[in-house]
Amino acid sequence: MIKKCLFPVAGYGTRFLPATKSMPKEMLPILNKPLVQYGVEEALEAGLTDIGFVTGRGKRAIEDHFDLNYELEHQIQGTGKEVLLSGIRELIERCTFSYSRQVTMRGLGHAIRSGRTLIGDEPFGVVLADDLCLGEGHGVLAQMVAVFKQFRCSIVAIDEVAEEDIGKYGVIAGEAITERIFRVTDMVEKPSSGNAPSNLAIIGRYILTPDIFDILEATEAGRNDEVQITDALLTQAQQGAVIGYKFDGRRFDCGSIEGFVEATNHCHALHERD
């Protein structure tokens, strides 16, 4: 029912300079696998096999990663290192990849709008690769697809965040349907301390209905001349058409150095245990 997933990957990754001066932040590795590969694996597990990237300047490494490297594969063919490519080979075989260029960086809403030609007129997932989400059992996107099948409207992943961090996120107000599912009634982008409607923040996983594109076209740019996805989602929420889903799993903010180190340590501990 949902086959397409959009990855906005055009950002500069300035919090990781100088490492991201010539390397996309999405290619930063957690152990031996880049962040963006974790995201595509999560999408594939959820049944989303048509992968679209909204890219920018200096992002060719992402295209190269999801392609064959004949010279490298010839060199390691028949050796013990060949198995290290099994995961990325599976993604290349089972998914299709398409790309669109975001010429100017004007916020997440603008990036998603730039992917319209890749998506068309159907519901789709959105993954922000610097949010590493490790689900308990099923991945976060797979959990959200199940919620979409029930409600058939836009779904945003939400997570409880500390009060001192609330100003970094879009935050929802909502009516609880179950312990994990909320009908969103309001949302505020990066509220000031003490003015947040809840401690439930939107993180980098979405399932969006295609009418979001027309809403984004009509959404005016706000602070820093950026088009915010939360403004477009608020329009849908006012029509009762947005669900917040408190996912089962753990999320790491790998857009920050602290979160990146925490994710690395966590995944290393899992690797050592296995």
N, C-alpha and C positions, 0 to 999 in steps of 0.2 A: 504493500500500500504506500509506503514511503520508501523511495529508492535513492533520493538525492541528498547529498550533504555538502554544505558550503563551508569552506575554511577561509576566513579573512586573515591573510598573512602578509599584508603590505606594510605593517608598522615597522618603525625603525629599531625598536628594542633598546632605547637609550639608557635604560637602567643597567644594561650589561656592557656598556662601552668600557674599554675598547674592543672587547671580544666580538661585538656585533657590528663593528665598523665595516667588515667585508663578509660576514657570515650571518645569515638570517637567524634571528633568535629562536625560531621554530626548529632549527637544526641543532640547537644545543642538546647534548646527549644526557639522558639519565642512564647511568651505566654505559652500555654500548649501543643504545638506541635513541634516535632523536625524538624530541617531544612530539613532532608532527606525526611520526609513525605510530606512537601510542594512540593519537587521536583517530587516525585512519583505521587502525585495528578495532577501536571502539565502535566506529561507524559500521564497519563490515560485520561485526558481531550482531549489530542491531538490524542487519539486512540492508543497509544503505551502501550500495555498490557504485553509484555514479558520484564521483568525488570531484567537486569544483573548487578551485583555488582563486581567490581574488588577490593577485600578487602586486608587487611594486618593483621599483628599481633594486637591483642587487639580490634578487630572490631566485636566481637560476638554479642554485644548489637544490632547491626543493623539487624542481622539475627533474633534475638529474637523478635525485634519490629514487624517485618513482619511475625509473627507466632502467633498462639493462645496461650493464657495463661489460662489454664483451671482452676487453683486454683483461680486466680484473678477474672475471669469471674463468677465463681460459687459464690464468696463472694459478688459480687455486683449485681447479678441477681435479677431483680424485684425491684431494688432501683432506685432512681433518678440519680445515677451516671452511670448507664448502658448506657445512651445516649452518654456519653463522649467517648465511644469506637466505636460509629457508623461509624465514618470516617475511622478509621484504619480497621475495619471489612470489609467495602466495598472494600478497596484496596486488602485485603487478598482474598476476594471472586472473584474479577474481574481480578486480575493480577496473573501472575506466576513469581516466583523469583528464580534466579540461581546465583551462586557465583563462582568466580575464585580468587585464591590467587596471589597477586603480591609479589614475594619473596624479591626483592630488589626495592627500590624507585629510579627510574632513569628518572623522569620527566613524564609529562602528555602524551607525545607521547608513551612512553614505557608502561604506564598504559593502554592506549587504545589498544595498540598492544597485551597486555596480555589478553584482553577480546575477542580475535578473536574466540576462541572456543565457546563462548556464543552467538556470532552474526552470524557467518557463512557468506554466500555470498549474502548479501542483505543490502540495505541502512538502517541506524539506527540513532537514536538520541543519543546525549551525554549531560548529565546534570552534572554540578559541583554544588553540593548541597550548598556550602557556598556562592554562588551567589543566593540570594533570588530575584526572578523576579515576580512581580505582574503586570499582563497585564491589559490593559484597555479593558474590554469585554472579548475577548478570551485571554488565556494564551500565553506566548511567544512561546512555542513549537508548539501550535496549529497554530499560525500565520506563523511559519517557515515551517510547513508541507504544508500549502497552497502555499507558495513560491516554495517549492520543486516540487509540482505538476506542476508548471508552467515551471521550468527551468531544473529539473531532474539532478541536480549536487549538490555538497557539498554547504551547506549554513552555514554561521557563523553569530551569532548575534553580532551586533555592537552597541556601545553607545558613545556619546560624553563625553569626560572626560577633566578635567582641565589640563592645561599645566604642573602644578607641579606634577601631578599624572601619566603623560603619560609614564614614565619609568617603571611603574609596569606591563604594558600590552603588548600584541602583537598588533601592529597598522597597519591598512591597507592603501593602496593607491588604488583608484578605479575610474571607470568611472560611473557617475550617469545615471541610467536607468530611475528611477523615484525618487521622493523625498526621499523614504525609501530604495530603492534597488540599489545596486552598483555592477558592475562587477569588482571583485578584480584583480588588475594588479600587486600588490606588497604587501608584508607585512614584518614588521620588529619586531623582538622580543625584547621588553624592550629597545627602543631607548633612547639614551642620550638626555638631554634637548636641544632643538633647532634642532634636527636631525630627528624628527618624520615626516613621510610623510603626516600626517593629525592629526586631534584630534579624529578620529574614532577608538576606541579600541575594540578588540574582548573580549567578556565576556563569561561566562560559559554556553553557549548553542550552540550546533552544530547539524547539520544533515550531516552525512558523507556517501559517497558512498563506497562500499566495497573494491574498488581498493586502498583505503587509507592504508589497511593492508600491501599490497606488497610494497607500497611506504615507509611505516614506517620501514619495514624490511630492506630496502636499505638505510635508513637515518642514517647517522653517528651521534654518540653522540657529543654534543657540550660542552659548559661550564658546569662545575660541573659533567661531565659525564652523562648529561641528554639528552634524546631524545625529541626534541621539536615538538609538533603537528604543530606549525606554519611553520616549515621547510617542513613538508610533504604537508601541504596545499599550500605552495608556489609552489611546484612542480605541483600540480593540477591547481593552478591559472595561471601558465605559459602556460597551455593548454586551458585557457579560461573557466575553469570548477569550479570556486568558486564564489559564490554570497555572498555579505555582506548585511545583512538585519537590518535596523535601526528599532527596534521593537517599538510597541506602548505599553507603560507601564513604570514601574519604577523598577530599579534594586538597590539592597542593597548589598554591599560587606560585608557579614557576616563572612568573613575570618579575618576581623579586628575588634577590640573591638569597635571602633567608629561606624563602619557600623552596627555592631550587635545591639548596643544600639539604633541607629537611626531606624533600622527595628522594634525593639521591641516597641519603642514609636509610630511609625506609625501604626503598627498593633493594638496596644492598643487603639489608637484613633479611628480606624475603628470599633473595638469591642464595644467601648463605644457609638459610633454613632448608631450602629445597636441595 
